[in-house]
Amino acid sequence: METVPLQLAETFRPPDYVILFSQLSGLASAVIGLFIAYQAYRGYRRNDSRPMLFIAIGFFLTLGIPLALFPAQLVLSTAGRTIALVIQQCSQLAGLLTILYALRMEP
């Protein structure tokens, strides 16, 4: 009896330079986002503006937590990576909702 492959096409893997560019641009985005969070926190401290505090928290949740979890994904097992990915997605969603709340609140 002849064996039939379960997958008909080869899996696509982008070239290494595309992967490197993707990782570097993600890192640059996270660093710039954390700088924006720091500037928003400074604005909160200087002007005692609660919306600026929530913007700072939102940027930190959106970009800081996923950046902190990225190295863990490199050494974790598949189940650990899945948990880290869920935490990253929840953190990003919470951060975006926090920024939205800051934009809607009264100063």
N, C-alpha and C positions, 0 to 999 in steps of 0.2 A: 504494500500500500504506500502510495506516494504522500509525503508530507506537504502540507500547504502552509505557507507563511501567513501569520496572522496580520502582518503589516505589509501592504503592497508596495509602498514607496519608502525610500530612505528618509530618515528624519533629517530635517534641515538644521544645520548649525551655521550661524553667520561667521564670517571671517574674524580672526582674532582682533584685528584693528577695530572692527565694529563693536565688539564686546568691550574692548579697552576704552573706546570713546564713550560708550554708554555708561560705563562705570565711572569714568572721570567726570562726565557731565552731571551724573547723579551726585557725586561728591561735591562738585562745585555748587550745585543747587542747594544742597544741604548746608554748606558753609555760608552761602549768601543768605539763606533763610534764617540761620541762627544769628547772623549779624543784624538782620532786620528785627528779630525778636529782641536782641540786646538794645537796639536803638529805641524800640517801642517801650521797653522797660525803663530806659533812661527818661523817656518822655513822660511816663507815668510818675516817676519819682520827682521830676522837675515841676510838673504841672498838676500833680495829684489828680490825674484823669483816669477814672476807672475803665473807660473804653480802651485806653492804651494798654492797661494791664491785661485785659482780656485778649487784645491783639497779640501781645507778647506771649501769653500762655498758648494761644492758638498756633502761632508759628512754631513754638517749641514742640508742641504735641505733633504738629504736622510734619516737621522736618527733623527735629532733634531726636525723638525716640526711635524712629526708623534708622537714623544714622548710628545710634548707639547699639541697636540690635543687629546691624549688618555683620560685624565680625563674628557674632555668635552663630549666624547662619552658616558660616564657612566650616565650623567644627561640629555642628550638631548633626544628629541622625535625621532621617527623613521625618520622623514624627516630631522631633524638636524643631525642625525647619518649618513644618506646618504650623506649629503653635506660634513660633516667632512671626510668621507671616500674618496670622490672624491678629496677633497683638499689634503689628505694624498697621494693618488696615483699620483696626478699631481706633488706634491712636490718631491716624490721619483723619478719620471721620470726625472724631471728637474735636480735633484741632480746627477743622474747617467749620464745624458748628459753633465753636467758641468764637472764631473770627466773625462769623455771621451775627452772632449775638452782640458782639462788640459794635458792629456797624449799625445795629438796630436800636441800641440802648441810648438813653438820653445822657448827655455829658454831665 
